[in-house]
Amino acid sequence: MVATTTSSIIIGVFFCLLIVALHDKYAFIFTSSSVLINDVDHLSQVLVKQVSPKVGDYAKMLALE
């Protein structure tokens, strides 16, 4: 069970970092519409802004234990 959880976390973090790094490029895989590409770029930036504080809080919580 630990191996499954660890590998899932690693895969999730990898794809999250990939999307964050290529936020303006990865929508090209799915569409060629410039309007949709700009919207996906905006949504990925919103996602980063929403997730970052929560990850920081979780890291602080783990450091206190």
Secondary structure, 3 states (H helix, E strand, C coil): CHHHHHHHHHHHHHHHHHHHHCCCCHHHHCCCCHHHHHHHHHHHHHHHHHHHHHHHHHHHHHHHC
